[in-house]
Amino acid sequence: MDMSSTYPAQPTDPDEDLLVRVGRRDKAAFEVFYDRFERRAFSLAYRIVGSRPAAEDVVQEGFFSIWKNAHRYDPGRGSAGAWALGIIRNRAIDTLRSKASRTPDLDHDDDAALESRASAIKVEELAIKRETGREVRSKISELPENQAKVIGLAFYGGFSQTEISDLLELPLGTVKGRMRLGMEKLRSELSSFEGERT
């Protein structure tokens, strides 16, 4: 007998147990699951879409989808958190597509992201430091739009080159070429900037 349905959902319940119960339309389990993942979901959505209102919409739509589709979750195929955040990520990507592949806003002030964001761009190769973060954003915005778009998606959205190719419906070679050209310009500009500071 499954004992999970005989007691109210608790904040200490495992993610997987909560999501299985959400699949059975357990509203209390959904509230606990939402409270646990809402902040992470918003952070992920915001990094992708680049705007607070759009990120809030993504989270709302994403959790509605989680509520509707939780019965499809299979604990044997991965963690509940990864499954749920995957839905949020897909919603955020859909939002970008619906805006005609507009580049996410690059003017937010999360300088820490410039140091730690995992992406197709090698952060250490750019030698980006916190104090140069604003300059980096400025230089990206000065690139040709097609180059700024792929670099912005990689750097701020964390997308791989293959994912950017799918997202923008461009050949992978085109994405790689635009990223290479943009990175060469960025390296040159950042080298000049570092020279001026020394």
N, CA, C and O of each residue as an XYZ file, in Angstrom:
792
protein
N       0.836     -1.208      0.000
C       0.000      0.000      0.000
C       0.869      1.255      0.000
O       1.864      1.327      0.720
N       0.495      2.222     -0.794
C       1.243      3.481     -0.847
C       0.819      4.370      0.308
O      -0.303      4.874      0.345
N       1.746      4.555      1.260
C       1.409      5.319      2.465
C       1.387      6.814      2.209
O       0.909      7.571      3.055
N       1.899      7.268      1.048
C       2.018      8.707      0.820
C       0.668      9.392      0.741
O       0.569     10.597      0.972
N      -0.387      8.626      0.413
C      -1.702      9.249      0.294
C      -2.462      9.265      1.607
O      -3.590      9.755      1.662
N      -1.844      8.722      2.698
C      -2.562      8.636      3.966
C      -2.176      9.733      4.944
O      -2.716      9.789      6.049
N      -1.253     10.607      4.561
C      -0.878     11.699      5.447
C      -0.699     12.970      4.635
O      -0.388     12.906      3.445
N      -0.894     14.137      5.270
C      -0.759     15.403      4.529
C       0.679     15.624      4.066
O       1.628     15.187      4.717
N       0.821     16.298      2.949
C       2.153     16.629      2.444
C       2.880     17.509      3.445
O       2.281     18.377      4.081
N       4.188     17.272      3.576
C       5.017     18.006      4.524
C       6.174     18.683      3.791
O       6.607     18.195      2.747
N       6.680     19.797      4.319
C       7.824     20.472      3.703
C       9.071     19.595      3.617
O       9.968     19.868      2.820
N       9.130     18.530      4.448
C      10.299     17.649      4.446
C      10.146     16.470      3.492
O      11.082     15.684      3.346
N       9.006     16.324      2.845
C       8.799     15.204      1.921
C       9.760     15.299      0.739
O      10.051     16.404      0.282
N      10.260     14.178      0.233
C      11.141     14.195     -0.942
C      10.426     14.788     -2.159
O       9.210     14.662     -2.306
N      11.197     15.430     -3.016
C      10.628     16.041     -4.221
C       9.820     15.039     -5.036
O       8.719     15.339     -5.496
N      10.384     13.842     -5.207
C       9.745     12.839     -6.046
C       8.394     12.420     -5.476
O       7.429     12.253     -6.221
N       8.324     12.250     -4.154
C       7.054     11.882     -3.532
C       6.012     12.969     -3.740
O       4.850     12.687     -4.033
N       6.447     14.220     -3.584
C       5.517     15.332     -3.772
C       4.968     15.357     -5.193
O       3.767     15.530     -5.401
N       5.847     15.186     -6.159
C       5.406     15.292     -7.544
C       4.480     14.138     -7.925
O       3.531     14.326     -8.686
N       4.752     12.954     -7.402
C       3.840     11.826     -7.645
C       2.463     12.148     -7.080
O       1.443     11.836     -7.696
N       2.437     12.763     -5.926
C       1.148     13.127     -5.320
C       0.466     14.249     -6.090
O      -0.759     14.273     -6.202
N       1.261     15.185     -6.625
C       0.679     16.229     -7.475
C       0.003     15.573     -8.671
O      -1.051     16.029     -9.115
N       0.595     14.517     -9.190
C      -0.001     13.793    -10.303
C      -1.334     13.179     -9.958
O      -2.130     12.870    -10.844
N      -1.586     12.999     -8.665
C      -2.884     12.486     -8.198
C      -3.808     13.624     -7.766
O      -4.829     13.404     -7.114
N      -3.428     14.840     -8.144
C      -4.226     16.046     -7.856
C      -4.279     16.377     -6.368
O      -5.312     16.801     -5.850
N      -3.153     16.176     -5.689
C      -3.030     16.531     -4.279
C      -2.609     18.001     -4.204
O      -1.451     18.331     -4.461
N      -3.541     18.873     -3.854
C      -3.265     20.312     -3.850
C      -2.257     20.697     -2.778
O      -1.440     21.594     -2.989
N      -2.305     20.034     -1.639
C      -1.343     20.352     -0.573
C       0.072     20.014     -1.026
O       1.007     20.767     -0.752
N       0.236     18.897     -1.709
C       1.551     18.518     -2.213
C       2.025     19.517     -3.262
O       3.211     19.841     -3.327
N       1.102     20.001     -4.076
C       1.476     20.987     -5.091
C       1.952     22.281     -4.437
O       2.923     22.883     -4.894
N       1.280     22.714     -3.373
C       1.694     23.940     -2.685
C       3.097     23.809     -2.112
O       3.897     24.740     -2.197
N       3.397     22.639     -1.521
C       4.735     22.415     -0.965
C       5.760     22.403     -2.090
O       6.825     23.009     -1.975
N       5.435     21.711     -3.176
C       6.353     21.628     -4.313
C       6.585     23.006     -4.913
O       7.716     23.349     -5.255
N       5.531     23.794     -5.044
C       5.642     25.152     -5.590
C       6.546     26.008     -4.705
O       7.446     26.683     -5.204
N       6.310     25.981     -3.410
C       7.118     26.771     -2.485
C       8.593     26.382     -2.574
O       9.476     27.228     -2.432
N       8.847     25.114     -2.806
C      10.223     24.622     -2.849
C      10.950     25.055     -4.114
O      12.152     25.313     -4.068
N      10.248     25.140     -5.247
C      10.911     25.363     -6.523
C      10.622     26.714     -7.176
O      11.218     27.032     -8.206
N       9.735     27.502     -6.610
C       9.338     28.742     -7.275
C      10.514     29.692     -7.484
O      10.640     30.288     -8.554
N      11.362     29.840     -6.493
C      12.489     30.771     -6.625
C      13.493     30.297     -7.669
O      13.994     31.088     -8.467
N      13.779     28.999     -7.655
C      14.701     28.463     -8.659
C      14.098     28.584    -10.061
O      14.800     28.867    -11.031
N      12.794     28.364    -10.144
C      12.124     28.472    -11.442
C      12.175     29.906    -11.958
O      12.416     30.133    -13.144
N      11.950     30.867    -11.074
C      11.991     32.260    -11.499
C      13.403     32.649    -11.932
O      13.579     33.328    -12.943
N      14.408     32.219    -11.169
C      15.787     32.538    -11.516
C      16.144     31.987    -12.895
O      16.776     32.673    -13.698
N      15.740     30.755    -13.164
C      16.010     30.140    -14.464
C      15.293     30.896    -15.579
O      15.888     31.209    -16.610
N      14.009     31.185    -15.365
C      13.232     31.886    -16.388
C      13.791     33.278    -16.648
O      13.858     33.718    -17.797
N      14.192     33.972    -15.590
C      14.709     35.326    -15.749
C      16.020     35.339    -16.534
O      16.244     36.217    -17.367
N      16.889     34.352    -16.261
C      18.151     34.287    -16.994
C      17.917     34.076    -18.485
O      18.700     34.544    -19.312
N      16.847     33.375    -18.826
C      16.582     33.087    -20.237
C      15.859     34.225    -20.922
O      16.265     34.647    -22.004
N      14.783     34.739    -20.309
C      13.965     35.751    -21.001
C      14.434     37.169    -20.734
O      14.128     38.070    -21.515
N      15.177     37.394    -19.641
C      15.796     38.687    -19.401
C      14.895     39.774    -18.884
O      15.313     40.930    -18.823
N      13.655     39.447    -18.503
C      12.758     40.471    -17.993
C      11.900     39.886    -16.882
O      11.413     38.759    -16.982
N      11.722     40.670    -15.818
C      10.973     40.180    -14.663
C       9.521     39.841    -15.007
O       9.062     38.757    -14.649
N       8.775     40.728    -15.690
C       7.376     40.383    -16.016
C       7.276     39.119    -16.869
O       6.412     38.273    -16.635
N       8.161     38.996    -17.856
C       8.118     37.808    -18.713
C       8.469     36.558    -17.911
O       7.870     35.502    -18.111
N       9.437     36.676    -17.007
C       9.823     35.533    -16.181
C       8.678     35.116    -15.266
O       8.445     33.924    -15.069
N       7.965     36.087    -14.707
C       6.824     35.772    -13.855
C       5.746     35.027    -14.634
O       5.141     34.084    -14.124
N       5.509     35.456    -15.874
C       4.533     34.762    -16.726
C       4.978     33.338    -17.015
O       4.171     32.409    -16.989
N       6.277     33.170    -17.293
C       6.812     31.842    -17.572
C       6.597     30.924    -16.375
O       6.176     29.778    -16.535
N       6.886     31.428    -15.175
C       6.738     30.612    -13.972
C       5.281     30.234    -13.756
O       4.977     29.086    -13.430
N       4.381     31.190    -13.936
C       2.961     30.900    -13.742
C       2.475     29.830    -14.724
O       1.805     28.873    -14.337
N       2.825     30.011    -15.996
C       2.410     29.046    -17.012
C       3.093     27.703    -16.795
O       2.490     26.649    -17.000
N       4.356     27.749    -16.380
C       5.103     26.520    -16.167
C       4.525     25.685    -15.042
O       4.386     24.470    -15.181
N       4.187     26.319    -13.930
C       3.626     25.551    -12.818
C       2.217     25.057    -13.123
O       1.804     24.015    -12.613
N       1.482     25.788    -13.942
C       0.182     25.289    -14.383
C       0.378     24.013    -15.206
O      -0.378     23.052    -15.069
N       1.399     24.020    -16.056
C       1.711     22.836    -16.859
C       2.171     21.681    -15.962
O       1.818     20.528    -16.208
N       2.952     21.987    -14.932
C       3.382     20.953    -13.986
C       2.171     20.327    -13.310
O       2.100     19.105    -13.174
N       1.224     21.146    -12.887
C      -0.002     20.643    -12.256
C      -0.775     19.724    -13.202
O      -1.273     18.673    -12.797
N      -0.867     20.135    -14.466
C      -1.638     19.351    -15.433
C      -0.939     18.052    -15.828
O      -1.598     17.056    -16.126
N       0.395     18.063    -15.831
C       1.132     16.946    -16.408
C       1.934     16.120    -15.412
O       2.685     15.230    -15.811
N       1.785     16.398    -14.134
C       2.589     15.686    -13.134
C       2.345     14.177    -13.172
O       3.223     13.403    -12.790
N       1.172     13.752    -13.626
C       0.895     12.313    -13.688
C       1.811     11.602    -14.690
O       1.921     10.376    -14.671
N       2.469     12.375    -15.566
C       3.383     11.786    -16.548
C       4.800     11.622    -15.999
O       5.644     10.985    -16.628
N       5.054     12.192    -14.838
C       6.404     12.112    -14.272
C       6.716     10.679    -13.858
O       5.905     10.018    -13.210
N       7.898     10.210    -14.240
C       8.369      8.871    -13.898
C       9.619      9.005    -13.029
O      10.674      9.391    -13.532
N       9.520      8.695    -11.733
C      10.672      8.847    -10.837
C      11.888      8.050    -11.302
O      13.017      8.394    -10.954
N      11.678      7.010    -12.067
C      12.789      6.190    -12.527
C      13.609      6.838    -13.627
O      14.667      6.330    -13.996
N      13.126      7.966    -14.156
C      13.817      8.588    -15.293
C      14.516      9.898    -14.930
O      15.002     10.607    -15.812
N      14.568     10.217    -13.648
C      15.270     11.437    -13.256
C      14.603     12.101    -12.071
O      13.536     11.687    -11.619
N      15.262     13.149    -11.575
C      14.756     13.820    -10.388
C      13.537     14.676    -10.699
O      13.354     15.141    -11.824
N      12.720     14.870     -9.694
C      11.524     15.690     -9.855
C      11.897     17.132    -10.153
O      11.239     17.799    -10.951
N      12.957     17.609     -9.510
C      13.382     18.986     -9.742
C      13.813     19.218    -11.171
O      13.443     20.219    -11.785
N      14.597     18.291    -11.703
C      15.045     18.430    -13.085
C      13.868     18.385    -14.046
O      13.834     19.128    -15.027
N      12.910     17.520    -13.768
C      11.716     17.413    -14.622
C      10.935     18.723    -14.608
O      10.553     19.234    -15.661
N      10.701     19.258    -13.423
C       9.910     20.487    -13.301
C      10.636     21.682    -13.906
O      10.032     22.473    -14.630
N      11.927     21.819    -13.615
C      12.678     22.949    -14.157
C      12.858     22.820    -15.669
O      13.020     23.821    -16.366
N      12.829     21.597    -16.168
C      12.846     21.411    -17.617
C      11.608     22.002    -18.267
O      11.684     22.576    -19.354
N      10.472     21.861    -17.606
C       9.238     22.464    -18.124
C       9.352     23.985    -18.113
O       8.962     24.643    -19.078
N       9.881     24.544    -17.034
C      10.059     25.994    -16.947
C      10.997     26.466    -18.058
O      10.723     27.465    -18.723
N      12.087     25.756    -18.255
C      13.055     26.130    -19.285
C      12.414     26.100    -20.675
O      12.621     27.009    -21.479
N      11.641     25.057    -20.950
C      10.975     24.968    -22.256
C       9.981     26.105    -22.461
O       9.861     26.639    -23.563
N       9.264     26.477    -21.389
C       8.336     27.614    -21.480
C       9.081     28.901    -21.777
O       8.627     29.724    -22.572
N      10.232     29.070    -21.130
C      11.018     30.277    -21.352
C      11.521     30.336    -22.793
O      11.499     31.395    -23.421
N      11.971     29.200    -23.312
C      12.420     29.159    -24.700
C      11.274     29.473    -25.644
O      11.455     30.192    -26.627
N      10.095     28.940    -25.352
C       8.917     29.249    -26.170
C       8.628     30.746    -26.162
O       8.228     31.316    -27.178
N       8.832     31.375    -25.009
C       8.618     32.820    -24.917
C       9.584     33.563    -25.822
O       9.198     34.515    -26.500
N      10.844     33.130    -25.836
C      11.813     33.761    -26.726
C      11.407     33.588    -28.182
O      11.488     34.531    -28.969
N      10.973     32.395    -28.539
C      10.571     32.145    -29.919
C       9.383     33.013    -30.300
O       9.304     33.513    -31.422
N       8.460     33.189    -29.363
C       7.260     33.972    -29.670
C       7.577     35.447    -29.871
O       6.782     36.185    -30.452
N       8.726     35.868    -29.394
C       9.156     37.252    -29.587
C      10.120     37.369    -30.762
O      10.996     38.233    -30.794
N       9.932     36.477    -31.718
C      10.726     36.501    -32.957
C      12.220     36.411    -32.656
O      13.040     37.088    -33.275
N      12.549     35.555    -31.685
C      13.948     35.293    -31.354
C      14.696     36.541    -30.908
O      15.899     36.663    -31.142
N      13.995     37.461    -30.270
C      14.650     38.669    -29.767
C      15.656     38.294    -28.698
O      15.381     37.444    -27.851
N      16.809     38.919    -28.733
C      17.856     38.652    -27.757
C      17.378     39.034    -26.362
O      16.773     40.093    -26.194
N      17.640     38.181    -25.335
C      17.291     38.571    -23.970
C      17.990     39.879    -23.596
O      19.088     40.164    -24.075
N      17.344     40.670    -22.737
C      17.934     41.923    -22.293
C      19.291     41.646    -21.657
O      19.440     40.705    -20.877
N      20.265     42.461    -21.991
C      21.618     42.227    -21.507
C      22.063     43.289    -20.502
O      23.255     43.416    -20.220
N      21.114     44.048    -19.964
C      21.522     45.164    -19.119
C      21.206     44.956    -17.641
O      21.231     45.910    -16.863
N      20.904     43.703    -17.244
C      20.645     43.503    -15.821
C      21.957     43.563    -15.052
O      23.033     43.478    -15.645
N      21.872     43.709    -13.735
C      23.056     44.001    -12.939
C      23.630     42.795    -12.215
O      24.346     42.962    -11.227
N      23.339     41.589    -12.674
C      23.863     40.413    -11.996
C      25.287     40.151    -12.457
O      25.532     39.253    -13.263
N      26.231     40.945    -11.940
C      27.626     40.803    -12.349
C      28.184     39.437    -12.020
O      29.077     38.947    -12.711
N      27.664     38.808    -10.963
C      28.169     37.487    -10.598
C      27.955     36.494    -11.726
O      28.736     35.556    -11.885
N      26.907     36.691    -12.506
C      26.645     35.780    -13.617
C      27.766     35.831    -14.629
O      28.009     34.849    -15.330
N      28.452     36.951    -14.719
C      29.538     37.078    -15.675
C      30.740     36.223    -15.271
O      31.585     35.897    -16.105
N      30.811     35.863    -13.990
C      31.916     35.040    -13.530
C      31.584     33.558    -13.560
O      32.460     32.725    -13.794
N      30.307     33.223    -13.321
C      30.001     31.824    -13.055
C      29.062     31.172    -14.039
O      28.821     29.970    -13.923
N      28.511     31.900    -15.016
C      27.507     31.331    -15.902
C      28.098     30.239    -16.789
O      29.023     30.503    -17.558
N      27.582     29.032    -16.694
C      28.025     27.950    -17.565
C      27.380     28.138    -18.925
O      26.160     28.273    -19.022
N      28.170     28.147    -19.953
C      27.624     28.371    -21.280
C      28.591     27.914    -22.326
O      29.657     27.382    -22.015
N      28.218     28.123    -23.594
C      29.091     27.735    -24.700
C      30.331     28.604    -24.744
O      31.335     28.212    -25.338
N      30.284     29.771    -24.130
C      31.448     30.654    -24.100
C      32.304     30.305    -22.899
O      31.784     30.135    -21.797
N      33.625     30.193    -23.098
C      34.533     29.919    -21.996
C      34.797     31.220    -21.258
O      35.495     32.104    -21.754
N      34.228     31.321    -20.069
C      34.346     32.569    -19.316
C      35.795     32.880    -18.998
O      36.226     34.030    -19.073
N      36.547     31.841    -18.640
C      37.943     32.098    -18.293
C      38.730     32.590    -19.501
O      39.716     33.312    -19.348
N      38.303     32.206    -20.697
C      39.003     32.644    -21.889
C      38.853     34.151    -22.071
O      39.762     34.810    -22.574
N      37.740     34.681    -21.673
C      37.514     36.123    -21.765
C      38.162     36.883    -20.605
O      38.249     38.110    -20.634
N      38.616     36.145    -19.580
C      39.215     36.758    -18.392
C      38.294     37.827    -17.819
O      38.717     38.943    -17.516
N      37.034     37.460    -17.679
C      36.052     38.423    -17.184
C      36.100     38.474    -15.662
O      36.085     37.447    -14.984
N      36.158     39.672    -15.155
C      36.139     39.890    -13.723
C      34.923     40.736    -13.375
O      34.340     41.399    -14.233
N      34.553     40.699    -12.098
C      33.367     41.434    -11.679
C      33.425     42.910    -12.066
O      32.427     43.471    -12.518
N      34.577     43.538    -11.894
C      34.660     44.973    -12.151
C      34.561     45.325    -13.634
O      34.310     46.479    -13.979
N      34.754     44.344    -14.510
C      34.636     44.629    -15.940
C      33.284     44.207    -16.489
O      33.050     44.295    -17.695
N      32.392     43.751    -15.618
C      31.110     43.229    -16.076
C      30.298     44.207    -16.899
O      29.754     43.846    -17.943
N      30.215     45.429    -16.439
C      29.428     46.424    -17.172
C      30.022     46.701    -18.540
O      29.296     46.907    -19.513
N      31.347     46.705    -18.609
C      32.002     46.945    -19.890
C      31.716     45.807    -20.865
O      31.509     46.038    -22.056
N      31.707     44.566    -20.349
C      31.411     43.413    -21.198
C      30.010     43.538    -21.785
O      29.812     43.352    -22.986
N      29.046     43.852    -20.934
C      27.665     43.998    -21.429
C      27.583     45.089    -22.481
O      26.887     44.946    -23.486
N      28.296     46.179    -22.243
C      28.296     47.280    -23.200
C      28.890     46.835    -24.536
O      28.360     47.163    -25.598
N      29.988     46.089    -24.476
C      30.643     45.646    -25.713
C      29.777     44.652    -26.476
O      29.731     44.684    -27.706
N      29.087     43.763    -25.749
C      28.190     42.822    -26.422
C      27.096     43.579    -27.159
O      26.745     43.235    -28.287
N      26.559     44.613    -26.517
C      25.468     45.368    -27.137
C      25.915     46.139    -28.373
O      25.089     46.514    -29.205
N      27.220     46.378    -28.495
C      27.750     47.107    -29.652
C      28.054     46.199    -30.839
O      28.332     46.685    -31.935
N      28.003     44.876    -30.627
C      28.247     43.953    -31.726
C      27.093     44.008    -32.726
O      25.994     44.441    -32.380
N      27.338     43.569    -33.970
C      26.221     43.425    -34.908
C      25.136     42.555    -34.280
O      25.436     41.631    -33.523
N      23.886     42.850    -34.593
C      22.765     42.194    -33.919
C      22.839     40.673    -34.000
O      22.558     39.990    -33.016
N      23.215     40.130    -35.168
C      23.219     38.678    -35.292
C      24.296     38.033    -34.421
O      24.121     36.911    -33.945
N      25.419     38.746    -34.211
C      26.463     38.224    -33.337
C      26.091     38.402    -31.866
O      26.309     37.507    -31.050
N      25.531     39.560    -31.536
C      25.130     39.816    -30.144
C      24.065     38.825    -29.695
O      24.036     38.416    -28.535
N      23.190     38.441    -30.621
C      22.095     37.536    -30.278
C      22.630     36.171    -29.859
O      22.227     35.637    -28.826
N      23.551     35.594    -30.668
C      24.033     34.253    -30.322
C      24.909     34.291    -29.073
O      24.858     33.377    -28.250
N      25.713     35.347    -28.930
C      26.563     35.442    -27.737
C      25.709     35.698    -26.495
O      25.975     35.138    -25.432
N      24.694     36.532    -26.627
C      23.807     36.780    -25.491
C      23.086     35.521    -25.043
O      22.978     35.263    -23.844
N      22.591     34.734    -25.990
C      21.897     33.495    -25.633
C      22.839     32.503    -24.960
O      22.453     31.809    -24.019
N      24.076     32.442    -25.450
C      25.042     31.525    -24.847
C      25.471     32.000    -23.471
O      25.498     31.230    -22.511
N      25.809     33.293    -23.391
C      26.391     33.812    -22.162
C      25.366     33.990    -21.049
O      25.616     33.606    -19.906
N      24.222     34.563    -21.374
C      23.218     34.850    -20.351
C      22.163     33.759    -20.228
O      21.616     33.539    -19.147
N      21.877     33.075    -21.336
C      20.873     32.019    -21.281
C      21.447     30.654    -20.985
O      20.717     29.739    -20.607
N      22.775     30.506    -21.158
C      23.391     29.226    -20.869
C      23.160     28.174    -21.944
O      23.331     26.983    -21.685
N      22.772     28.595    -23.154
C      22.487     27.645    -24.218
C      23.772     27.197    -24.908
O      24.720     27.970    -25.040
N      23.790     25.941    -25.345
C      24.894     25.449    -26.160
C      24.702     25.948    -27.590
O      23.637     26.454    -27.944
N      25.745     25.799    -28.407
C      25.631     26.231    -29.796
C      24.547     25.448    -30.525
O      23.826     26.007    -31.352
N      24.427     24.163    -30.224
C      23.384     23.348    -30.854
C      22.000     23.841    -30.445
O      21.097     23.920    -31.278
N      21.830     24.173    -29.162
C      20.533     24.682    -28.696
C      20.206     26.023    -29.339
O      19.054     26.281    -29.686
N      21.217     26.879    -29.500
C      20.996     28.171    -30.150
C      20.594     27.953    -31.605
O      19.726     28.652    -32.127
N      21.224     26.989    -32.250
C      20.868     26.650    -33.625
C      19.398     26.262    -33.729
O      18.689     26.710    -34.630
N      18.950     25.429    -32.800
C      17.542     25.009    -32.799
C      16.627     26.178    -32.467
O      15.584     26.358    -33.095
N      17.024     26.970    -31.476
C      16.194     28.075    -31.011
C      15.966     29.117    -32.096
O      14.846     29.588    -32.291
N      17.031     29.472    -32.796
C      16.943     30.518    -33.812
C      16.681     29.957    -35.210
O      16.568     30.699    -36.186
N      16.588     28.613    -35.280
C      16.340     27.951    -36.564
C      17.391     28.367    -37.598
O      17.077     28.762    -38.721
N      18.646     28.259    -37.169
C      19.791     28.585    -38.026
C      20.686     27.359    -38.140
O      20.721     26.542    -37.220
N      21.414     27.209    -39.251
C      22.390     26.120    -39.338
C      23.435     26.257    -38.233
O      23.823     27.364    -37.861
N      23.884     25.116    -37.718
C      24.875     25.139    -36.640
C      26.131     25.876    -37.080
O      26.730     26.601    -36.286
N      26.541     25.700    -38.339
C      27.724     26.385    -38.833
C      27.585     27.894    -38.800
O      28.550     28.613    -38.538
N      26.372     28.371    -39.070
C      26.122     29.820    -39.027
C      26.261     30.337    -37.605
O      26.857     31.389    -37.375
N      25.707     29.588    -36.647
C      25.808     29.981    -35.242
C      27.271     30.016    -34.809
O      27.706     30.967    -34.160
N      28.030     28.979    -35.168
C      29.442     28.932    -34.788
C      30.217     30.093    -35.408
O      31.069     30.697    -34.758
N      29.912     30.399    -36.675
C      30.605     31.495    -37.347
C      30.314     32.836    -36.704
O      31.225     33.636    -36.488
N      29.040     33.089    -36.393
C      28.676     34.359    -35.768
C      29.297     34.475    -34.383
O      29.750     35.548    -33.982
N      29.313     33.355    -33.653
C      29.889     33.402    -32.322
C      31.397     33.641    -32.409
O      31.946     34.408    -31.618
N      32.071     32.992    -33.362
C      33.516     33.173    -33.509
C      33.859     34.619    -33.832
O      34.761     35.197    -33.226
N      33.133     35.212    -34.797
C      33.392     36.601    -35.165
C      33.140     37.545    -33.992
O      33.936     38.443    -33.719
N      32.016     37.325    -33.303
C      31.685     38.172    -32.167
C      32.700     38.066    -31.054
O      33.066     39.065    -30.436
N      33.170     36.814    -30.792
C      34.151     36.612    -29.730
C      35.475     37.272    -30.066
O      36.145     37.818    -29.190
N      35.853     37.222    -31.343
C      37.103     37.889    -31.747
C      37.020     39.391    -31.489
O      37.975     40.000    -31.007
N      35.869     39.983    -31.816
C      35.693     41.419    -31.573
C      35.691     41.724    -30.082
O      36.272     42.715    -29.640
N      35.029     40.858    -29.305
C      34.985     41.075    -27.856
C      36.388     40.990    -27.256
O      36.770     41.825    -26.436
N      37.151     39.979    -27.669
C      38.504     39.841    -27.123
C      39.336     41.084    -27.419
O      40.070     41.577    -26.563
N      39.206     41.582    -28.653
C      39.967     42.769    -29.041
C      39.548     43.972    -28.205
O      40.392     44.711    -27.700
N      38.232     44.163    -28.063
C      37.739     45.309    -27.299
C      38.097     45.200    -25.826
O      38.469     46.190    -25.197
N      37.985     44.001    -25.278
C      38.291     43.830    -23.860
C      39.783     43.978    -23.598
O      40.181     44.469    -22.541
N      40.618     43.556    -24.556
C      42.065     43.752    -24.405
C      42.401     45.231    -24.357
O      43.243     45.664    -23.570
N      41.731     46.005    -25.211
C      41.944     47.453    -25.217
C      41.491     48.052    -23.898
O      42.157     48.918    -23.331
N      40.344     47.578    -23.416
C      39.799     48.088    -22.160
C      40.742     47.783    -20.990
O      40.981     48.632    -20.132
N      41.274     46.546    -20.976
C      42.210     46.187    -19.902
C      43.474     47.030    -20.007
O      44.048     47.409    -18.986
N      43.918     47.332    -21.235
C      45.111     48.155    -21.415
C      44.921     49.548    -20.878
O      45.840     50.139    -20.311
N      43.715     50.079    -21.059
C      43.435     51.436    -20.578
C      43.403     51.487    -19.071
O      43.698     52.524    -18.477
N      43.038     50.352    -18.427
C      42.899     50.337    -16.961
C      44.254     50.166    -16.289
O      44.386     50.462    -15.101
N      45.281     49.690    -17.028
C      46.577     49.425    -16.381
C      47.507     50.607    -16.544
O      48.641     50.570    -16.067
